[in-house]
């Protein structure tokens, strides 16, 4: 199809938004795009329908089929409602409400249009005879997950775009166990959403089916967070631990300080400018606590107050970032792998010390998260499973082993951790409380949180984790990425940066090959639900690990490096880091990037 024909078709789609089915403001915006000399905005807004993927929706806000707006949100919700009612009729839920009625929880974070979209979702569900528990105002993503289980619901929706830029909003669909939807229901929902036309959307349902929830659920959630606490005595001794917290203008602003106080911490400070709910995120370039820039105001307040640590949650309060002082008194951001490692190390060692660790307990990490965690778990005799990237797979493992084994923690390299099973998604309130307990434990033993991290490296060895993204936009870029993965499979790497490859894992074939006594042995990789993923991993003789994974949502291919280096004393940390990073060019050369 040539560009003129494509534009003609887009204009025809846009015209359908100039009817009384759409409000006057939307019609005016569409008309402006259609009449503009430059049709770029029109084309981008209407060239496709925003795709409902396995996690839901995410996109730039605005009018059009390829944008996040109340009409696309309503259309998606109608499809989700159709699927929920279909599963209910087929007896596919563990429990249902009175008369077999389906119920859901609906929440939102601080983003622009969040309340409008959440109320739209609630209205469409109610019009489909689905009971809705709608949060009175913004709430953390993990609290929405908690409420689904707590209230015995069959699903839920949280309106959030996590840590994306301010122009974005999104829609996360949840299942009855409080986790994001997994197979086969993810595809089932997608199929139903794709069938729905705008005219099919039901609106104006029974308002009595919408129940507003708030404080009582906050209290129950806060009580659940308290169950994560391992050593109350150390908190009582170090209750004046100096904590600075920022919610990044988002949903953690009330619940996180409340949870910290309920644990016994008394010296809590907040960044006042970032306590303001604002979907424009005026104090940061990007509301992503993984970025050092986003932590600037927190570190400045921490310096002023002599804080022990600075902690942030992202806008929907599922991810965390931790900043502590090094031995020079400088602020250092703890990366996602280090965060997950510290949590797992502390949970194992202190539950064991207090006699709380039992043989049925287990931890979870994702396949691209630090192998040091496996080293810790194996040496301590604790079961650890590897799951695919994305917290829904950790939640899926919890569901698979429910009533069989006891989950005590799981996380991923992208700054997410879950230390209990009352929630089935990343949970910053509980993780923030637990990292403060770890900092209190360290201080009680004459250490900083930074010292505690270095001691783990001294006990289990050092490695530096880093990630490289190779962006290849457009149709040709997608083909180039596909071909890169084909080439890696057709021409297996035998060495990386001068070190022999001794093990490979192909998660698309679910096949592991390991070099044993000079011969390659092959075995099947067992993954949850038998699922597959286009990921390749290489392990070398000297302990290097490389993971290669095309992004499922962006035009990029991701490389995760775990690079070992020598660290003889805690003072060698920076030297070891530099030694590891010096190998990156050779690793890239071996991979052809």
Secondary structure, DSSP 8 states (H G I E B T S, - for coil): --HHHHHHHHHHHHHTTSSTTS-HHHHHHHHHHHHSS--HHHHHHHSS----BTTEEEEEBSSSTTSB-HHHHHHHHHHHHHHHHHHHHTT-SS---GGG--EEEEEE-SSTTHHHHHHHHHHHHHHTT-EEEEESS---HHHHHHHHHHTT-SEEEEE--TTS-TTEEEEEEEETTSSB--TTHHHHHHHHHHH--GGG---S--GGGEEEE-HHHHHHHHHHHHTT-S-HHHHHHTTT--EEEE-TTSTTTTHHHHHHHHHT---EEE-GGGSS--TT-TT-SS--TTSGGGGHHHHHHHHHHT-SEEEEE-TTS--EEEEEE-TTS-EEEE-HHHHHHHHHHHHHHHHHHTT---TTEEEEEETTS-THHHHHHHHHT-EEEEE-SSHHHHHHHHHHTTTTSEEEEEEETTTEEE-SSSSSS--HHHHHHHHHHHHHHHHHTT--HHHHHHHHHHHH-EEEEEEEEEE--HHHHHHHHHHHHHHHHHS--SEETTEEEEEEEETTTTEEEEEETTEEEEEE---GGG---SEEEEEETTS-EEEEEE-SSSSEEEEEEEEEE--SSGGGHHHHHHHHHTTHHHHHHHHT-
